[in-house]
Amino acid sequence: MKKRIKLKGRIKTYIQFCIYLGLLLSVVDVAVFVIDVRAGAFLAGYIVFYFAITLSLYFYNKPVIINELISFATEYGQIQRKLLRDLDLPYALLDDGGKVIWTNAAFENVVHQPKGYKKSITSLFPTITRDRLPDNSGVDEAQYELEYEGSEYVAKFRKISLEEMAEHSDMIDAEGYQGYLTAVYLYDETALRIALREVDDQSLAVGMIYLDNYDEALDGVEEVRRSLLIALIDRKVNKYISALDGICKKLEKDKYLIIMRKRMVAQLQESRFDLLEEVKMVNIGNEMAVTISIGVGLDGLSYAQNYEFSRNAIDLALGRGGDQAVIKTPESITYYGGKSQQVEKNTRVKARVKAQALREIITGKDQVLVMGHRMPDADSFGAAVGIYRIALTLGRKAHIVLNEVIPSIQPTVELFGSNQEYGDMIIGNQQAIEAAGSNTVLIVVDVNKPSITECPELLKYCKSVVVLDHHRQGTETIENAILSYVEPYASSTCEMVSEILQYIYDNIRIRPEEADCMYSGIMIDTNNFMIKTGVRTFEAAAFLRRNGADVTRVRKLFREDAQGYKAKADAVSQAEIYKQYFAISICTADDLPSPTIIGAQAANELLNIRGIKASFVLTDYQGKIYISARSIDEVNVQLIMERMGGGGHLNTAACQMEGTGIIEAIGVLKRTIDSMLEKGEI
């Protein structure tokens, strides 16, 4: 398109000033004509002569002036170009397609390309594609972090419209300019990033190390050799921390405080906290291997906050069963280890202390609400019934929050249907929210994740919250609980509540239907006393049996119908053996009321196959994929399910997946198993 250049702005006004003055004289000449005709005629002749000279000079000088302005602009542009060319800041211009059209010397030195490089910017920086550059959609600037040949840069992109440049010129107007250019600036922040990383690496990390089974391990050692065992463990821990240039201070007989640089924590992560395994190797004839838990706090705003993070981390490690390390930062929580089975505590001191604390809490309140997890099982409902009995014994009004009675607990709920004394025992979510008050205590059983409780909103309405659970704690926990009793070694929450019942009130008696309900919870969670069953499990069952629990009656409660039994058999028969040790199957029980229960039972059955270390059964139910995971003792399925967004126990876990098909879910499960096997995490 042919371009027409013309003057504009103040310079145009200045050059045309003589013409404007002549026009003013013409107006004055009219007034003179009125006063004196001869004077007006004389002035008119002068004005004609003035216009002749002025216009001649105007049309003669205008091209000369424009040429001189263009020459000045050219020289000025050359000076600017020279300055940009020699500028220390790497600078380049791109066309509207992202192609390099001009670079300065600093840019050429950075990218090691000669002058006149005309390829796309993507050929230099593969991460900067055309869609990431400023364009006509309204995005005028963009900024990205780049790494090029070992150096780190911040690249800033700025859109420059050619039309706007022409419109804002003070001297000339160039019509026909279209499109835009993109200016690129590279800021080298390599030294800054190195300095920041160095400062970050030198920042303080605080850790806590606890011996999980101190008393239990010493019980199996001769008294004269106990001091030797402790000395060897102390030496192992101190030597390991000293090798990391850290400080280790023993606080109590089974607790250590460690301080080290953050960079050393990265080494611990790379070795996956092999101190966990090294301590187990200390053996002087002790029957039980000593295990430790490690909690580390990082990236806090102060040393005190890092210390608080380490305390929270060690609490999480112990709450998950011990024999593992937890790193807590303001943004995340990371777990390491946790492969071994939890050690059952033979002493009931903790249960007695928790029972007394629970009694004081309940007696100080007017009302008790008991809530389990969503889609409750026999353990959740049985534990709720046990807490309900405790509240009634202490003379307090109580309710169990249960929004929907699913088929899996229908038989146990019906035990209370014919007795008028239990008329208002069960209430729905909305009723519970309306009943909650300032003097109400909410007791959460068989779950410690707020998002999967029966009514998560209820946690906001109750200021006093108590948590009783036997699942390992994860990243998501119920905060600000006034009492938290989480014991991963327990077989079930019903076992824990049965122990509390014995200490809550002297010679307490519970009704047979309540005993049946709690006994069924223990039986279901232990798979008929075959999984996670310890001495205290049988003692709890014996207590319930003395209070009227009938084994035959409980067994009848959980008999299956023929359709459910066939669905379970189909899931077992169609199982795929993956990597020789993992059984994966699908439970197609669409027409059953509780297909997830059938899936869990099928997962238990698959463990009876010789050589199987873990089983996984997937069920497509109500738009979600439910995965039931089971193992005996060799594989920690909780770690696998946590990686997929779920949780549970070392040998009993589960997860839910939304927005995916069952075949895709199997693929995710297999990739997770492969990744964890490759890294040695399971």
C-alpha positions in Angstrom: 0.0 0.0 0.0 1.4 3.4 -1.0 2.1 5.4 2.1 1.5 9.2 2.4 3.6 11.2 4.9 2.3 14.5 6.3 3.1 16.9 9.1 1.1 16.8 12.2 1.1 18.2 15.8 2.8 21.3 17.0 5.3 21.5 14.1 2.5 21.7 11.6 0.9 24.6 13.6 4.2 26.4 13.8 4.9 26.1 10.0 1.3 27.3 9.1 1.4 30.2 11.6 2.2 32.7 8.8 -0.9 31.7 6.9 -3.1 32.1 10.1 -1.6 35.6 10.6 -2.5 36.5 7.0 -6.1 35.5 7.6 -6.1 37.6 10.7 -4.9 40.6 8.7 -7.7 40.0 6.2 -10.3 40.3 9.0 -8.6 43.5 10.2 -8.7 44.9 6.6 -12.5 44.6 6.6 -12.6 46.9 9.6 -10.2 49.3 8.0 -12.5 49.4 4.8 -15.3 50.6 7.1 -13.2 53.4 8.5 -11.4 54.5 5.4 -11.7 53.0 1.9 -8.4 54.1 0.6 -6.6 52.8 3.7 -8.5 49.5 3.3 -7.5 49.3 -0.4 -3.9 49.9 0.5 -3.9 47.2 3.2 -5.6 44.8 0.8 -2.8 45.2 -1.7 -0.3 44.6 1.1 -2.2 41.4 2.2 -2.1 40.1 -1.4 1.6 40.7 -1.6 2.0 39.1 1.9 0.0 35.9 0.9 2.0 35.6 -2.4 5.4 35.7 -0.5 4.1 33.5 2.4 2.6 30.7 0.3 5.6 30.7 -2.0 7.9 30.2 0.9 5.5 27.6 2.6 5.2 25.4 -0.5 8.9 25.8 -1.2 10.1 25.0 2.4 7.6 22.3 3.3 9.4 19.5 1.4 12.7 20.7 2.7 11.5 20.7 6.3 10.0 17.2 5.9 13.2 15.9 4.4 15.2 17.4 7.3 12.8 15.9 9.8 13.1 12.5 8.2 16.8 12.9 8.2 16.7 13.8 11.9 14.4 10.9 12.7 16.7 8.6 10.7 19.7 9.7 12.6 17.8 9.5 15.9 16.6 6.0 15.0 20.2 5.0 14.2 21.3 6.3 17.6 18.5 4.3 19.3 19.4 1.3 17.2 23.0 1.7 18.2 22.1 2.0 21.9 19.8 -1.1 21.7 22.4 -3.0 19.8 25.0 -2.4 22.5 22.6 -2.7 25.4 23.8 -5.2 28.0 20.2 -6.5 28.5 19.5 -9.3 25.9 16.8 -7.8 23.7 15.0 -9.1 20.5 12.1 -8.2 18.3 9.6 -10.8 17.0 7.0 -10.5 14.3 3.4 -11.3 14.9 4.1 -15.0 14.1 6.8 -15.3 16.7 9.7 -15.2 14.3 12.9 -13.4 15.3 13.4 -10.3 13.1 16.1 -8.4 15.1 18.4 -9.1 18.0 21.0 -7.1 19.9 24.5 -8.3 20.6 23.7 -9.4 24.2 20.9 -11.6 23.0 23.1 -13.1 20.3 25.8 -13.9 23.0 23.2 -15.6 25.2 21.7 -17.8 22.5 25.0 -18.3 20.6 23.5 -17.3 17.3 25.0 -14.9 14.7 23.5 -11.6 13.7 20.6 -12.0 11.3 19.1 -15.0 13.0 15.5 -15.2 11.6 14.0 -18.4 12.9 11.1 -18.9 15.4 11.7 -18.1 19.1 10.5 -21.6 19.8 13.6 -23.0 18.1 15.6 -21.3 20.8 13.3 -21.9 23.8 11.0 -24.9 23.1 8.7 -24.0 26.0 7.8 -20.7 24.4 5.3 -21.7 21.8 3.2 -19.4 19.6 0.1 -19.6 21.9 2.1 -18.3 24.9 3.1 -15.1 23.2 1.1 -11.8 23.4 -1.5 -11.6 20.6 -4.5 -9.7 19.4 -6.8 -11.3 21.9 -6.0 -8.6 24.5 -2.9 -10.1 26.1 -0.2 -7.4 25.8 2.4 -8.8 28.2 3.7 -12.2 29.3 6.4 -13.4 31.6 8.0 -16.9 31.9 10.9 -18.5 33.7 13.4 -20.2 31.3 16.4 -22.4 31.7 19.0 -22.2 28.9 22.4 -23.9 28.9 22.6 -24.0 32.6 21.5 -20.4 33.2 18.1 -19.3 34.5 16.3 -16.4 33.0 13.1 -14.5 33.4 11.8 -13.7 29.9 9.4 -10.8 29.5 7.3 -10.4 26.3 5.7 -7.1 25.4 3.4 -6.4 22.5 4.2 -3.3 20.4 1.4 -2.1 18.0 2.7 -0.4 14.8 -0.5 1.5 14.3 -0.3 2.9 17.9 3.3 4.0 17.3 2.2 5.9 14.2 -0.8 7.5 15.9 1.3 8.7 18.8 4.0 10.3 16.7 4.4 14.0 17.4 5.9 14.9 14.0 4.6 12.7 11.2 1.6 10.5 10.4 2.2 7.3 8.5 -1.0 5.8 7.1 -1.1 2.1 6.1 1.0 0.6 9.0 -0.6 -2.6 10.3 0.2 -5.5 12.6 2.4 -5.6 15.7 5.8 -6.6 17.0 6.8 -8.4 20.2 9.7 -7.2 22.3 11.6 -9.9 24.2 13.7 -9.1 27.3 15.9 -11.7 29.0 16.8 -11.1 32.7 19.6 -13.4 33.9 18.7 -14.5 37.4 21.1 -17.3 37.7 23.2 -15.8 40.5 20.1 -14.7 42.4 18.6 -18.1 42.2 21.8 -19.8 43.3 22.0 -17.4 46.2 18.4 -18.0 47.2 18.9 -21.8 47.0 22.0 -21.5 49.1 20.2 -19.5 51.7 17.3 -22.0 51.6 19.6 -25.0 51.9 21.2 -23.5 55.0 17.8 -22.8 56.7 17.0 -24.7 59.9 15.2 -28.0 59.9 13.8 -29.3 63.2 13.1 -33.0 63.7 11.8 -35.4 66.4 12.7 -39.1 66.7 10.6 -41.3 68.9 11.2 -45.0 69.7 7.8 -46.6 69.0 8.1 -49.7 71.1 10.6 -48.8 73.8 8.9 -50.7 76.7 7.8 -53.6 74.6 11.3 -54.2 73.2 13.0 -54.0 76.6 10.6 -56.5 78.0 12.1 -59.2 75.8 15.7 -58.5 76.9 17.5 -59.6 80.0 17.7 -56.8 82.5 21.5 -56.7 82.5 21.5 -56.2 78.8 18.8 -53.5 78.5 21.3 -50.6 79.0 23.4 -52.1 76.2 20.4 -52.1 73.8 19.6 -48.5 74.5 23.3 -47.5 74.2 23.5 -49.2 70.8 20.4 -47.4 69.6 21.7 -44.1 70.9 24.9 -44.6 69.1 23.2 -45.6 65.9 20.9 -42.5 65.9 23.7 -40.0 67.0 26.2 -41.3 64.4 23.6 -41.2 61.6 22.6 -37.5 62.4 26.3 -36.5 62.9 27.1 -37.8 59.5 24.5 -35.3 58.2 26.3 -32.5 60.0 23.3 -32.3 62.4 22.8 -32.1 66.1 21.0 -34.8 68.0 19.9 -34.3 71.7 18.2 -37.0 73.8 15.2 -35.4 75.5 13.8 -38.5 77.3 14.5 -42.2 77.4 12.7 -42.7 74.0 12.7 -39.3 72.4 15.3 -37.3 70.5 15.5 -33.7 69.1 17.4 -33.2 65.9 18.5 -30.0 64.2 20.1 -29.9 60.7 20.3 -27.9 57.5 17.5 -28.3 55.0 19.9 -29.5 52.4 20.6 -32.6 54.6 16.9 -33.3 54.8 17.0 -33.7 51.0 19.7 -36.4 51.5 17.4 -38.2 53.9 14.6 -38.1 51.4 16.9 -39.5 48.7 17.9 -42.4 51.0 14.2 -42.7 51.9 15.1 -42.4 55.6 17.1 -45.6 55.7 17.7 -44.9 59.5 14.2 -46.5 59.9 15.7 -49.8 58.7 19.1 -49.4 60.3 17.6 -49.1 63.8 15.7 -52.4 63.3 19.0 -54.2 62.8 20.1 -53.4 66.3 19.7 -56.8 68.0 21.3 -58.2 71.1 18.9 -61.1 71.5 15.7 -59.0 71.8 12.7 -60.8 70.5 11.1 -57.6 69.1 13.0 -55.2 66.7 13.0 -51.6 67.8 11.2 -49.3 65.4 11.4 -45.5 65.3 9.2 -42.6 64.0 10.7 -39.4 62.6 8.9 -36.1 62.2 10.6 -33.2 60.4 9.4 -29.5 60.1 10.6 -27.3 57.2 10.0 -24.0 55.6 8.3 -22.3 58.5 8.4 -18.5 59.0 10.3 -19.0 62.2 12.3 -21.5 64.1 9.4 -21.9 66.5 7.1 -22.7 63.6 9.5 -25.4 62.3 9.5 -26.9 65.7 5.7 -26.9 65.8 5.7 -28.5 62.3 8.0 -31.3 63.6 5.7 -32.0 66.5 2.7 -32.2 64.2 4.7 -34.5 61.9 5.7 -36.9 64.7 2.1 -37.0 65.9 1.1 -38.0 62.4 3.8 -40.6 62.2 2.7 -42.1 65.5 -1.0 -41.8 64.6 -0.3 -43.8 61.4 1.3 -46.7 63.4 4.9 -45.6 63.7 8.0 -47.0 61.9 7.8 -44.2 59.4 9.0 -40.6 58.7 6.8 -37.6 58.0 8.0 -34.2 56.6 5.6 -31.3 57.2 5.9 -27.9 55.4 3.3 -25.1 55.2 2.2 -26.5 51.8 2.5 -30.3 52.1 3.0 -33.4 54.1 5.2 -36.3 52.8 5.3 -39.8 54.2 8.2 -42.3 54.1 8.3 -45.9 55.3 5.4 -47.4 57.2 5.8 -50.9 55.7 5.8 -52.9 58.9 2.8 -54.1 60.9 1.8 -52.0 64.0 2.8 -53.4 67.3 -0.1 -54.1 69.7 0.3 -52.4 73.1 -0.3 -54.9 75.9 -0.9 -52.2 78.5 -4.3 -50.6 78.8 -3.1 -47.5 80.6 -3.8 -45.3 77.6 -7.3 -46.7 77.2 -8.0 -46.0 80.9 -6.7 -42.4 80.6 -8.8 -41.8 77.5 -11.9 -43.3 79.1 -11.5 -41.0 82.1 -11.0 -37.9 79.9 -14.1 -38.9 77.8 -16.2 -39.3 80.9 -15.3 -35.8 82.1 -16.1 -34.4 78.7 -19.5 -36.1 78.5 -20.5 -35.2 82.0 -19.7 -31.6 81.3 -22.1 -31.4 78.4 -25.9 -31.5 78.0 -26.1 -33.6 74.9 -24.0 -36.1 72.9 -24.0 -36.6 69.1 -22.3 -39.6 67.7 -21.3 -39.7 64.0 -19.4 -42.3 61.9 -18.3 -42.2 58.3 -20.4 -42.0 55.1 -21.8 -45.3 54.0 -21.3 -46.8 57.5 -20.2 -50.3 58.1 -20.8 -52.6 61.1 -17.7 -51.2 62.9 -18.8 -47.6 62.5 -22.4 -48.2 63.7 -21.3 -50.6 66.5 -18.9 -48.1 67.9 -21.6 -45.4 67.7 -23.9 -47.7 69.7 -21.2 -48.2 72.3 -20.7 -44.4 72.8 -24.5 -44.1 72.9 -24.6 -46.5 75.8 -21.9 -44.6 77.6 -23.8 -41.3 77.3 -27.0 -42.9 78.6 -25.1 -44.5 81.5 -23.7 -41.0 82.4 -27.2 -39.5 82.3 -26.8 -37.5 79.1 -29.2 -37.3 76.1 -27.6 -38.9 73.0 -28.3 -39.4 69.3 -26.5 -41.3 66.5 -26.3 -39.3 63.3 -27.3 -41.6 60.4 -28.7 -40.1 57.3 -29.3 -43.3 55.4 -29.5 -46.9 56.6 -27.7 -48.9 53.9 -28.2 -52.6 53.4 -24.9 -53.6 55.0 -26.0 -52.4 58.4 -29.7 -52.9 58.0 -29.8 -56.1 60.2 -28.0 -54.4 63.1 -30.1 -51.3 62.9 -33.3 -53.5 63.0 -32.1 -54.8 66.4 -33.2 -51.6 68.0 -36.4 -51.0 66.0 -38.8 -52.9 68.2 -37.6 -51.3 71.5 -39.2 -48.0 72.4 -36.2 -47.0 74.5 -34.3 -46.5 71.3 -37.0 -44.5 69.6 -35.0 -41.3 69.0 -31.6 -42.9 68.9 -31.0 -42.3 65.2 -31.5 -38.9 63.7 -30.7 -37.4 60.2 -28.1 -34.8 59.2 -30.5 -31.9 59.3 -31.9 -32.9 62.7 -28.4 -33.1 64.1 -27.5 -29.7 62.8 -30.6 -28.2 64.5 -30.0 -30.1 67.7 -26.3 -29.0 67.9 -25.7 -26.3 70.5 -22.9 -24.7 72.5 -23.1 -27.3 75.2 -23.1 -30.3 72.8 -20.2 -32.7 72.2 -19.8 -34.4 68.9 -18.0 -37.8 69.0 -16.7 -39.0 65.7 -16.0 -42.8 65.5 -14.3 -45.0 62.9 -13.1 -42.1 60.8 -10.6 -39.2 61.2 -11.1 -37.5 57.8 -13.7 -34.7 58.0 -14.6 -34.9 54.3 -15.9 -38.5 54.6 -17.9 -38.2 57.8 -21.6 -38.7 57.8 -22.2 -35.0 58.1 -19.1 -32.8 57.5 -21.1 -29.6 58.2 -21.9 -30.8 61.7 -18.2 -30.4 62.6 -18.7 -26.6 62.2 -21.7 -26.4 64.5 -20.1 -28.3 67.4 -17.3 -26.6 69.4 -16.4 -29.8 71.3 -15.3 -32.7 69.1 -13.9 -36.1 70.1 -12.3 -38.5 67.7 -12.1 -42.3 68.3 -10.6 -44.2 65.4 -8.4 -47.1 64.4 -7.4 -46.0 60.9 -4.0 -44.4 60.2 -4.1 -40.7 60.1 -3.4 -38.9 56.7 -2.9 -35.4 55.6 -6.6 -34.5 56.1 -7.5 -34.6 59.8 -10.2 -33.3 62.1 -8.7 -30.2 63.6 -9.1 -28.8 67.1 -10.5 -32.0 68.6 -10.5 -31.7 72.4 -9.8 -35.5 72.7 -8.3 -37.6 70.0 -7.8 -41.4 70.5 -6.4 -42.9 67.3 -4.8 -46.3 67.6 -3.9 -47.9 64.3 -2.9 -51.2 66.0 -6.5 -51.8 67.2 -8.5 -54.2 65.1 -11.6 -52.0 65.1 -13.2 -49.0 66.7 -15.6 -51.4 68.4 -12.6 -52.9 70.2 -11.5 -49.5 71.4 -15.0 -48.6 72.6 -15.3 -51.9 74.4 -12.2 -51.2 76.4 -13.4 -47.7 77.2 -16.7 -49.1 78.4 -14.9 -51.1 81.0 -13.2 -48.0 82.5 -16.0 -45.4 82.0 -18.2 -46.8 84.8 -17.8 -49.5 87.5 -19.6 -52.7 86.6 -21.2 -51.2 83.6 -23.8 -53.4 81.8 -24.8 -53.2 78.2 -27.9 -54.7 76.6 -27.5 -57.9 74.5 -28.5 -56.1 71.2 -25.8 -53.5 71.9 -23.3 -56.2 72.6 -24.3 -58.0 69.4 -23.9 -54.8 67.4 -20.4 -54.1 68.7 -19.3 -57.8 68.4 -20.4 -57.7 64.8 -18.2 -54.7 64.2 -15.1 -56.5 65.5 -16.0 -59.6 63.5 -16.5 -57.7 60.2 -13.3 -55.7 60.6 -11.2 -58.7 61.5 -12.8 -60.9 58.8 -13.9 -63.4 61.4 -10.9 -62.8 63.7 -8.4 -63.6 61.0 -7.0 -60.1 60.3 -5.3 -57.7 62.8 -6.4 -59.8 65.7 -4.5 -59.5 69.0 -4.8 -60.4 72.6 -6.8 -57.2 73.3 -9.2 -58.1 70.4 -10.2 -61.3 72.1 -10.4 -59.6 75.5 -12.8 -57.1 74.0 -14.8 -59.9 72.4 -14.9 -61.8 75.7 -16.2 -58.6 77.5 -19.0 -58.4 74.9 -19.7 -62.1 75.2 -20.1 -61.7 79.0 -22.6 -58.9 78.3 -24.9 -61.0 76.2 -23.4 -61.1 72.7 -24.4 -64.2 70.9 -22.1 -65.5 68.2 -24.8 -67.5 66.4 -27.1 -64.5 66.4 -24.4 -62.2 65.0 -23.5 -64.8 62.3 -27.2 -64.8 61.2 -27.2 -61.1 60.9 -24.6 -61.1 58.1 -25.6 -64.1 56.0 -25.6 -63.2 52.3 -28.3 -63.8 49.7 -27.6 -66.0 46.7 -27.3 -63.1 44.3 -24.6 -61.4 46.4 -22.7 -64.6 46.9 -22.7 -65.3 43.1 -21.4 -61.7 42.5 -18.6 -62.3 44.9 -17.7 -65.6 43.3 -17.7 -64.0 39.9 -15.3 -61.3 41.1 -12.9 -64.0 42.5 -13.1 -66.2 39.4 -12.3 -63.3 37.0 -9.3 -62.0 38.9 -6.2 -61.0 37.0 -2.8 -61.9 38.6 -0.6 -58.9 38.1 3.2 -59.0 38.6 2.8 -62.5 40.1 1.7 -61.2 43.5 -1.2 -58.8 43.0 -4.8 -59.9 42.3 -7.0 -57.3 40.5 -10.7 -57.9 39.7 -13.9 -56.2 39.0 -17.1 -56.6 40.9 -20.1 -56.3 38.6 -22.9 -56.2 41.1 -25.0 -53.4 39.6 -28.3 -54.8 40.7 -27.2 -55.3 44.3 -28.1 -52.8 47.1 -24.5 -52.7 48.4 -22.0 -53.7 45.7 -19.1 -52.1 47.5 -19.5 -54.5 50.4 -19.5 -57.4 48.0 -16.3 -56.0 46.4 -14.6 -55.8 49.9 -15.6 -59.4 50.6 -14.2 -60.5 47.3 -10.9 -58.8 48.0 -10.7 -60.7 51.3 -11.4 -64.0 49.4 -8.7 -63.3 46.9 -6.1 -63.3 49.7 -6.7 -67.1 50.1 -5.0 -67.7 46.8 -1.5 -69.0 47.4 1.2 -66.5 46.5 -1.0 -63.4 46.5 0.4 -60.6 48.6 -2.4 -58.0 47.9 -5.8 -57.9 46.3 -7.7 -55.1 44.6 -11.4 -55.2 43.6 -12.9 -52.3 41.7 -16.7 -51.5 41.8 -18.5 -49.0 39.6 -21.3 -47.6 41.9 -23.3 -44.4 41.6 -20.9 -42.8 39.1 -17.7 -43.5 41.2 -15.1 -46.2 41.1 -14.6 -47.8 44.5 -11.4 -49.8 45.1 -11.2 -52.2 48.0 -7.6 -53.2 48.8 -6.5 -56.0 51.1 -3.2 -57.7 52.1 -2.0 -60.1 54.8 1.4 -58.8 56.0 3.8 -58.3 53.1 2.4 -55.3 51.3 1.2 -52.0 52.8 -1.9 -51.4 50.7 -2.6 -48.2 52.7 0.4 -46.5 51.0 -1.0 -47.6 47.6 -4.5 -46.3 48.3 -3.1 -43.0 49.7 -1.2 -42.5 46.5 -4.6 -42.7 44.7 -6.4 -40.4 47.1 -7.7 -42.9 49.7 -6.4 -44.4 52.9 -7.0 -47.0 55.5 -4.8 -49.6 57.2 -1.6 -51.4 56.3 -3.6 -54.4 55.2 -7.1 -53.0 54.8 -7.6 -49.8 52.7 -9.7 -48.3 50.0 -10.2 -45.3 47.7 -12.7 -43.6 45.5 -12.2 -42.2 41.9 -14.5 -39.9 40.1 -14.7 -38.9 36.5 -13.1 -42.1 35.2 -14.1 -45.4 33.8 -13.3 -48.7 35.4 -10.7 -49.8 32.8 -8.9 -46.4 33.1 -9.0 -46.9 36.9 -7.3 -50.3 36.6 -4.6 -48.6 34.4 -4.0 -46.0 37.1 -3.8 -48.7 39.8 -1.3 -50.7 37.8 0.9 -47.7 37.1 0.8 -46.8 40.8 1.9 -50.3 41.7 4.7 -50.2 39.1 6.0 -46.8 40.3 6.0 -47.8 43.9 7.7 -51.2 43.2 10.3 -49.4 41.2 11.1 -46.9 44.0 11.0 -49.6 46.7 8.0 -48.0 48.5 6.1 -51.2 48.9 
